[in-house]
Amino acid sequence: MATIRKEARKKRVKTDHDAWMTLDGGFAKRNCTVLDLSSGGARIKVHDAAPVKGKMHLAFSKDVRKITRCRLVWRDESIIGVEFMVAV
């Protein structure tokens, strides 16, 4: 029987950095806080009660011209986990 090796979890860096998510094709901008960060994703506290779904863009400054594409991986009330998406 083959053994499946669990992929090693990427190193996370704790942070308390303000960020902004853009949703709905970039028309809705929401304030959020990045709680921790890794090379593959982030754990984020969402300040708005409206649900976050599917894909979004994350900006680490109010100037949302430089964004990181993300997809929702998990949710626990106001905390979400996102995976960074790379263009192929």
Backbone as CSV, one residue per row, in Angstrom:
resi,resn,N_x,N_y,N_z,CA_x,CA_y,CA_z,C_x,C_y,C_z
1,MET,0.834,-1.179,0.000,0.000,0.000,0.000,0.880,1.244,0.000
2,ALA,0.592,2.169,-0.878,1.398,3.387,-0.992,1.118,4.328,0.165
3,THR,2.144,4.983,0.610,2.006,5.976,1.663,1.921,7.355,1.027
4,ILE,0.932,8.116,1.435,0.780,9.480,0.916,1.436,10.434,1.899
5,ARG,2.400,11.179,1.416,3.082,12.143,2.278,2.329,13.449,2.270
6,LYS,2.078,13.951,3.440,1.394,15.229,3.583,2.371,16.341,3.222
7,GLU,1.908,17.264,2.383,2.772,18.375,1.984,3.111,19.221,3.205
8,ALA,4.371,19.578,3.328,4.801,20.390,4.459,4.130,21.760,4.413
9,ARG,3.677,22.201,5.558,3.028,23.504,5.647,4.072,24.601,5.474
10,LYS,3.728,25.572,4.655,4.651,26.676,4.416,4.806,27.515,5.681
11,LYS,5.997,28.046,5.894,6.274,28.849,7.072,5.406,30.100,7.066
12,ARG,4.760,30.360,8.177,3.883,31.525,8.311,4.549,32.582,9.182
13,VAL,4.324,33.833,8.819,4.841,34.959,9.585,3.651,35.709,10.161
14,LYS,3.619,35.860,11.477,2.531,36.600,12.112,2.681,38.078,11.790
15,THR,1.556,38.708,11.507,1.545,40.122,11.191,0.221,40.704,11.644
16,ASP,0.111,41.971,11.663,-1.142,42.660,11.987,-1.235,43.827,11.014
17,HIS,-1.195,43.502,9.732,-1.060,44.493,8.665,-2.422,44.827,8.064
18,ASP,-2.736,46.124,7.976,-3.954,46.540,7.288,-3.839,46.208,5.809
19,ALA,-4.940,45.788,5.227,-4.979,45.476,3.803,-6.383,45.776,3.295
20,TRP,-6.563,45.654,1.993,-7.860,45.906,1.369,-8.131,44.807,0.362
21,MET,-9.374,44.317,0.381,-9.804,43.322,-0.586,-10.696,44.019,-1.603
22,THR,-10.518,43.666,-2.846,-11.445,44.154,-3.863,-12.249,42.957,-4.350
23,LEU,-13.548,43.156,-4.406,-14.488,42.118,-4.804,-15.340,42.640,-5.947
24,ASP,-16.183,41.789,-6.467,-17.164,42.189,-7.476,-16.521,42.912,-8.649
25,GLY,-15.461,42.346,-9.187,-14.804,42.949,-10.341,-14.044,44.220,-10.007
26,GLY,-13.717,44.431,-8.735,-12.941,45.598,-8.334,-13.769,46.786,-7.892
27,PHE,-15.092,46.634,-7.879,-15.945,47.773,-7.524,-16.141,47.932,-6.026
28,ALA,-16.022,46.859,-5.270,-16.222,46.916,-3.825,-14.881,46.727,-3.130
29,LYS,-14.486,47.714,-2.326,-13.208,47.636,-1.608,-13.521,47.525,-0.118
30,ARG,-12.953,46.502,0.540,-13.191,46.281,1.961,-11.886,46.305,2.740
31,ASN,-11.930,46.915,3.903,-10.787,46.915,4.795,-10.713,45.557,5.482
32,CYS,-9.490,45.058,5.693,-9.273,43.802,6.394,-7.907,43.860,7.071
33,THR,-7.613,42.852,7.881,-6.323,42.764,8.562,-5.698,41.410,8.257
34,VAL,-4.465,41.421,7.766,-3.732,40.182,7.514,-3.126,39.746,8.843
35,LEU,-3.569,38.594,9.346,-3.105,38.097,10.640,-1.809,37.319,10.526
36,ASP,-1.686,36.522,9.480,-0.415,35.871,9.194,-0.318,35.605,7.703
37,LEU,0.918,35.405,7.271,1.234,35.385,5.855,2.254,34.298,5.576
38,SER,2.092,33.602,4.448,3.095,32.650,3.986,3.304,32.907,2.502
39,SER,4.196,32.174,1.888,4.431,32.376,0.460,3.237,31.921,-0.374
40,GLY,2.376,31.086,0.207,1.249,30.553,-0.554,-0.101,31.135,-0.224
41,GLY,-0.204,31.911,0.878,-1.508,32.439,1.243,-1.462,33.262,2.511
42,ALA,-2.656,33.529,3.056,-2.747,34.378,4.238,-3.987,34.024,5.050
43,ARG,-3.938,34.365,6.321,-5.096,34.290,7.209,-5.525,35.721,7.460
44,ILE,-6.785,36.024,7.190,-7.251,37.408,7.158,-8.484,37.581,8.031
45,LYS,-8.512,38.675,8.788,-9.718,39.060,9.541,-10.481,40.059,8.685
46,VAL,-11.735,39.715,8.378,-12.587,40.574,7.560,-13.415,41.444,8.497
47,HIS,-13.407,42.768,8.290,-14.104,43.691,9.180,-15.557,43.902,8.791
48,ASP,-15.916,43.564,7.577,-17.280,43.728,7.090,-18.013,42.396,7.249
49,ALA,-19.253,42.450,7.698,-20.011,41.218,7.942,-20.493,40.543,6.659
50,ALA,-20.485,41.251,5.540,-20.952,40.664,4.279,-20.039,39.502,3.893
51,PRO,-20.600,38.436,3.357,-19.789,37.258,3.042,-18.794,37.479,1.905
52,VAL,-17.659,36.826,2.049,-16.631,36.818,1.007,-16.745,35.469,0.321
53,LYS,-16.799,35.470,-1.001,-16.952,34.219,-1.739,-15.913,34.125,-2.840
54,GLY,-15.532,32.909,-3.179,-14.746,32.630,-4.371,-13.409,33.333,-4.462
55,LYS,-13.274,34.190,-5.465,-11.998,34.843,-5.759,-12.065,36.325,-5.415
56,MET,-10.904,36.867,-5.070,-10.806,38.288,-4.737,-9.392,38.754,-5.027
57,HIS,-9.169,40.043,-4.875,-7.835,40.625,-4.984,-7.486,41.238,-3.639
58,LEU,-6.234,41.123,-3.243,-5.758,41.647,-1.973,-4.705,42.700,-2.244
59,ALA,-4.876,43.874,-1.622,-3.908,44.969,-1.756,-3.364,45.294,-0.369
60,PHE,-2.061,45.477,-0.276,-1.437,45.764,1.011,-1.283,47.258,1.262
61,SER,-1.871,48.079,0.378,-1.925,49.525,0.588,-3.232,50.016,-0.007
62,LYS,-3.623,51.247,0.320,-4.882,51.783,-0.214,-4.825,51.943,-1.725
63,ASP,-3.617,52.042,-2.263,-3.448,52.120,-3.718,-3.618,50.709,-4.256
64,VAL,-4.820,50.409,-4.738,-5.126,49.039,-5.133,-4.673,48.706,-6.555
65,ARG,-3.743,49.493,-7.108,-3.226,49.156,-8.440,-2.301,47.958,-8.389
66,LYS,-1.651,47.730,-7.237,-0.801,46.549,-7.074,-1.562,45.561,-6.201
67,ILE,-2.054,44.515,-6.833,-2.916,43.562,-6.141,-2.372,42.147,-6.271
68,THR,-2.834,41.289,-5.368,-2.517,39.876,-5.409,-3.825,39.119,-5.572
69,ARG,-3.902,38.286,-6.606,-5.108,37.488,-6.823,-5.149,36.366,-5.798
70,CYS,-6.326,36.142,-5.219,-6.501,35.135,-4.175,-7.784,34.359,-4.410
71,ARG,-7.847,33.199,-3.755,-9.111,32.463,-3.724,-9.366,32.020,-2.293
72,LEU,-10.631,32.037,-1.913,-11.045,31.636,-0.577,-10.836,30.139,-0.420
73,VAL,-10.177,29.737,0.679,-9.921,28.327,0.950,-10.766,27.847,2.132
74,TRP,-10.875,28.664,3.170,-11.675,28.306,4.338,-12.192,29.563,5.023
75,ARG,-13.188,29.368,5.896,-13.790,30.490,6.633,-14.184,30.005,8.026
76,ASP,-13.968,30.856,9.015,-14.421,30.618,10.385,-14.895,31.957,10.930
77,GLU,-16.173,32.212,10.776,-16.805,33.481,11.138,-16.134,34.639,10.404
78,SER,-15.446,35.541,11.117,-14.855,36.710,10.451,-13.408,36.483,10.006
79,ILE,-12.884,35.268,10.193,-11.518,34.944,9.782,-11.594,34.057,8.533
80,ILE,-10.816,34.408,7.511,-10.783,33.600,6.291,-9.345,33.211,5.962
81,GLY,-9.212,32.134,5.237,-7.918,31.709,4.719,-7.958,31.828,3.209
82,VAL,-6.947,32.459,2.636,-6.886,32.601,1.180,-5.591,31.996,0.657
83,GLU,-5.672,31.519,-0.574,-4.504,31.015,-1.278,-4.168,32.012,-2.371
84,PHE,-2.898,32.371,-2.488,-2.476,33.268,-3.562,-2.480,32.503,-4.864
85,MET,-2.989,33.135,-5.907,-3.067,32.513,-7.228,-2.006,33.131,-8.113
86,VAL,-1.306,32.302,-8.842,-0.286,32.804,-9.760,-0.826,32.687,-11.177
87,ALA,-0.531,33.667,-11.991,-0.976,33.646,-13.388,-0.230,32.560,-14.135
88,VAL,-0.947,31.837,-14.965,-0.333,30.758,-15.747,-0.361,31.138,-17.211
